[in-house]
Amino acid sequence: MNKAEIAEFFRLLADRIPEPETELEYRNAYTLLVAVVLSAQATDVGVNLATRDLFEAVTTPEQMIELGEEKLRQHIRTIGLFNTKAKNVIALSHALVEQHGGQVPADRDALEQLPGVGRKTANVVMNCAFGAETFAVDTHVFRVANRTGLAPGKTPAQVEAKLDKRVSQPYRRHAHHWLILHGRYVCKARRPECWRCVVRDLCRYRPKTPAPGSEEETQALVRAKAGKAKTKRRWP
């Protein structure tokens, strides 16, 4: 996509969701950090269910340390890799108390030094808690950036670098949220719902997925069956 197309791409997404936000539930920068750490290889819905009661009682690293690893595991046992995540949350809580006075640092490099915190997590915290123009590349962002031609790359780091270079104001602050939500609800992994996509005319993905029950879908099914029949005739 060229510069004008990218601006139009985000304008269309912004018209649909003017003020996108993370779907993780949190109380402050610390609970956001914990929620994002827990969200690795887990859904936001699942994390929210696990942390709802937890964040009623725990909102600071000191309180998390007092809660302890065993009780934390009980709160998050429904989340994948909960044993490892519990260890990391307790460890990062100790690090925050010992190295940052119990506060979440508004510095990406410092965040990445915390146990269990990678580039994506640091970017999310910087963006959501401190308003930084960062680009957190999760599986949804990676897929949409590559599939649409917005910012193709072989690794999350490459996609992040291209987004940082290509996305201009006023879209930088919320860009990764628009891409996450678009990937989660429209540009889905197995079957993108192109028929209801607001950026389909700009997207490089081919062929577009037709609407269920449409004449276009019927024709696509006929072509697919014909292709399979032709393949079978080649191999008696």
C-alpha positions as CSV (number, residue, x, y, z in Angstrom):
1,M,0.0,0.0,0.0
2,N,1.1,3.5,-0.7
3,K,0.9,6.4,1.8
4,A,-2.5,7.6,0.7
5,E,-3.9,4.1,0.8
6,I,-2.6,3.5,4.3
7,A,-4.2,6.8,5.5
8,E,-7.5,5.8,3.9
9,F,-7.2,2.3,5.4
10,F,-7.0,3.7,8.9
11,R,-9.6,6.4,8.3
12,L,-12.1,3.7,7.4
13,L,-11.3,1.6,10.5
14,A,-11.5,4.8,12.6
15,D,-14.9,5.7,11.3
16,R,-16.1,2.3,12.4
17,I,-14.5,2.4,15.9
18,P,-13.4,6.0,16.7
19,E,-11.9,5.2,20.1
20,P,-10.7,1.6,20.2
21,E,-9.5,0.2,23.5
22,T,-7.9,-3.0,24.8
23,E,-10.5,-5.7,25.7
24,L,-8.5,-6.7,28.7
25,E,-10.0,-5.5,32.0
26,Y,-7.6,-3.6,34.3
27,R,-7.6,-1.1,37.2
28,N,-4.2,0.7,36.7
29,A,-0.9,0.3,35.0
30,Y,0.2,-2.6,37.2
31,T,-3.0,-4.6,36.7
32,L,-2.7,-3.9,33.0
33,L,0.8,-5.3,33.0
34,V,-0.3,-8.4,34.8
35,A,-3.3,-8.9,32.5
36,V,-1.1,-8.6,29.4
37,V,1.4,-11.1,30.8
38,L,-1.4,-13.5,31.5
39,S,-2.9,-13.1,28.0
40,A,0.0,-14.8,26.2
41,Q,-1.5,-17.8,24.4
42,A,-4.9,-17.1,26.0
43,T,-8.0,-15.1,25.0
44,D,-8.8,-11.8,26.5
45,V,-12.2,-13.2,27.6
46,G,-10.5,-16.0,29.5
47,V,-8.0,-13.6,31.2
48,N,-10.8,-11.3,32.2
49,L,-12.8,-14.2,33.8
50,A,-9.7,-15.2,35.8
51,T,-8.6,-11.7,36.9
52,R,-12.0,-10.2,37.8
53,D,-11.9,-11.4,41.4
54,L,-8.1,-11.2,41.5
55,F,-8.1,-7.5,40.7
56,E,-10.8,-6.8,43.4
57,A,-8.2,-7.7,46.0
58,V,-4.9,-7.0,44.2
59,T,-4.0,-3.8,42.5
60,T,-0.3,-3.3,43.5
61,P,2.8,-5.4,43.3
62,E,3.1,-5.3,47.1
63,Q,-0.4,-6.8,47.4
64,M,0.5,-9.5,44.8
65,I,3.6,-10.5,46.7
66,E,1.5,-10.7,49.9
67,L,-1.0,-12.9,48.0
68,G,1.7,-15.3,47.1
69,E,2.3,-17.6,44.1
70,E,0.1,-20.5,45.4
71,K,-3.0,-18.3,45.8
72,L,-2.3,-16.6,42.5
73,R,-2.2,-19.9,40.8
74,Q,-5.7,-20.7,42.1
75,H,-7.0,-17.4,40.6
76,I,-5.5,-18.1,37.2
77,R,-5.7,-21.8,36.9
78,T,-8.1,-21.7,34.0
79,I,-5.5,-19.8,31.9
80,G,-3.0,-21.8,29.8
81,L,0.5,-22.0,31.2
82,F,-0.7,-20.7,34.6
83,N,2.1,-22.2,36.6
84,T,4.8,-20.4,34.6
85,K,2.7,-17.2,34.4
86,A,2.2,-17.2,38.2
87,K,6.0,-17.4,38.8
88,N,6.6,-14.6,36.3
89,V,3.9,-12.3,37.9
90,I,5.4,-12.8,41.4
91,A,8.9,-12.3,40.1
92,L,8.0,-9.1,38.1
93,S,6.2,-7.8,41.2
94,H,9.3,-8.2,43.3
95,A,11.3,-6.5,40.5
96,L,8.9,-3.5,40.5
97,V,9.2,-3.1,44.3
98,E,12.9,-3.5,44.4
99,Q,13.9,-1.6,41.3
100,H,11.1,0.9,40.6
101,G,9.6,1.8,43.9
102,G,6.5,-0.3,43.2
103,Q,5.6,1.6,40.1
104,V,5.4,0.4,36.5
105,P,8.1,2.3,34.6
106,A,7.0,4.3,31.6
107,D,10.0,3.0,29.7
108,R,9.8,0.2,27.2
109,D,13.4,-1.0,27.7
110,A,12.9,-1.2,31.5
111,L,9.6,-3.1,31.0
112,E,11.3,-5.6,28.8
113,Q,13.8,-6.4,31.6
114,L,10.9,-7.6,33.8
115,P,10.3,-11.4,34.1
116,G,7.8,-12.6,31.6
117,V,7.6,-9.3,29.7
118,G,8.5,-9.3,26.0
119,R,8.3,-6.7,23.3
120,K,4.6,-7.1,22.6
121,T,3.7,-6.8,26.3
122,A,5.9,-3.8,26.8
123,N,4.4,-2.1,23.7
124,V,0.8,-2.7,25.0
125,V,1.6,-1.2,28.4
126,M,3.4,1.8,26.9
127,N,0.4,2.4,24.6
128,C,-2.5,1.8,26.9
129,A,-1.1,3.0,30.2
130,F,1.1,5.8,29.1
131,G,-0.3,6.9,25.7
132,A,2.9,6.0,23.7
133,E,2.6,5.6,19.9
134,T,3.8,1.9,20.0
135,F,2.8,-1.0,17.8
136,A,2.1,-4.2,19.6
137,V,2.2,-7.0,17.1
138,D,0.2,-10.0,18.2
139,T,-1.1,-12.8,16.0
140,H,-4.0,-10.7,14.8
141,V,-1.9,-7.7,13.9
142,F,0.7,-9.9,12.2
143,R,-2.0,-11.6,10.1
144,V,-3.8,-8.4,9.1
145,A,-0.6,-6.5,8.3
146,N,0.6,-9.3,6.0
147,R,-2.7,-10.4,4.5
148,T,-3.8,-6.8,3.5
149,G,-0.4,-5.7,2.3
150,L,-0.3,-2.9,4.9
151,A,3.0,-3.9,6.5
152,P,4.2,-7.3,5.3
153,G,7.0,-9.0,7.2
154,K,8.3,-12.4,8.1
155,T,8.6,-11.7,11.8
156,P,6.7,-9.5,14.4
157,A,9.7,-7.3,14.6
158,Q,9.7,-6.6,10.9
159,V,6.0,-5.9,10.9
160,E,6.4,-3.5,13.9
161,A,9.2,-1.7,12.2
162,K,7.1,-1.2,9.0
163,L,4.0,-0.1,10.9
164,D,6.2,2.5,12.8
165,K,7.5,3.8,9.5
166,R,4.3,3.8,7.5
167,V,1.5,4.8,9.9
168,S,1.2,8.6,10.1
169,Q,-0.9,10.9,12.3
170,P,-3.6,11.0,13.5
171,Y,-3.7,7.2,13.5
172,R,-0.5,6.2,15.3
173,R,-1.9,6.1,18.8
174,H,-4.7,3.6,18.1
175,A,-3.3,1.8,15.1
176,H,-2.5,-1.5,16.7
177,H,-6.0,-1.6,18.4
178,W,-7.8,-1.1,15.1
179,L,-5.7,-4.0,13.6
180,I,-6.3,-6.3,16.6
181,L,-10.1,-5.7,16.6
182,H,-10.2,-6.0,12.8
183,G,-8.3,-9.3,12.9
184,R,-10.3,-10.7,15.8
185,Y,-13.8,-10.0,14.4
186,V,-13.5,-9.5,10.6
187,C,-10.2,-10.5,9.1
188,K,-10.3,-13.9,10.9
189,A,-7.5,-16.5,10.5
190,R,-9.4,-19.4,8.9
191,R,-12.1,-17.5,6.9
192,P,-11.8,-13.7,6.6
193,E,-15.2,-12.1,6.4
194,C,-14.4,-10.0,3.4
195,W,-18.1,-9.3,2.5
196,R,-18.4,-7.0,5.6
197,C,-14.9,-5.6,5.6
198,V,-14.7,-1.8,5.4
199,V,-11.2,-1.9,3.9
200,R,-11.8,-4.6,1.3
201,D,-11.2,-2.3,-1.7
202,L,-7.7,-1.5,-0.3
203,C,-6.8,-5.0,0.8
204,R,-4.4,-7.1,-1.3
205,Y,-5.9,-10.4,-0.2
206,R,-7.2,-12.5,-3.1
207,P,-9.7,-14.0,-3.6
208,K,-12.1,-12.2,-1.4
209,T,-14.3,-14.4,0.7
210,P,-17.9,-14.2,-0.5
211,A,-20.9,-13.7,1.8
212,P,-22.6,-16.9,3.0
213,G,-25.5,-17.9,0.8
214,S,-24.6,-15.4,-2.0
215,E,-24.5,-16.1,-5.7
216,E,-20.8,-15.3,-5.5
217,E,-20.3,-18.1,-2.9
218,T,-22.2,-20.6,-5.0
219,Q,-20.1,-19.9,-8.0
220,A,-16.9,-20.2,-5.9
221,L,-18.1,-23.6,-4.6
222,V,-18.8,-24.8,-8.2
223,R,-15.3,-23.7,-9.3
224,A,-13.7,-25.5,-6.3
225,K,-15.6,-28.7,-7.0
226,A,-14.6,-28.5,-10.7
227,G,-11.0,-28.1,-9.6
228,K,-11.1,-31.1,-7.4
229,A,-12.6,-33.3,-10.1
230,K,-9.9,-32.2,-12.5
231,T,-7.2,-33.1,-10.0
232,K,-8.7,-36.6,-9.5
233,R,-8.8,-37.3,-13.2
234,R,-5.1,-36.7,-13.4
235,W,-4.4,-39.4,-10.9
236,P,-6.2,-42.6,-11.8
